Amino acid sequence: MAEVTNELMYELLKRMHTDLSEIKFDLHEIKKRMTGTEEAVAGVNRRLDRHDERLDRIERRLELHEFAEPQRPFDRP
């Protein structure tokens, strides 16, 4: 078995430090991408809400509300 020396421990700690730095960088990149994804999903949700409101107004104006599908429990009012 190899003898544990200060040099060996130092080299091991240097490698661990390098690996940890790479992990921190990767995690930072993942957080940036997640933030971008969350913002994109929020934008899509806002657009869907606007379309839903416009559709409701069109149905009311054309008096089509009696033909509209009944709302399901998970639909927004």
C-alpha angles and dihedrals in degrees: 000000000000117000115248108237134175089251092054092048091047092052091048092050091049091053091047090050091051092048092048091050090053091049091050091050092049091048091051090052091049091051091052091050092047090052090052091048092049091051091049092050091048089052091051090049091051091051091049090050091051091049090048091052092047091050091050090051091049092049091049093047092050091041091237095137092108089060095047118111114260112257117259121220093258095050119102115246 
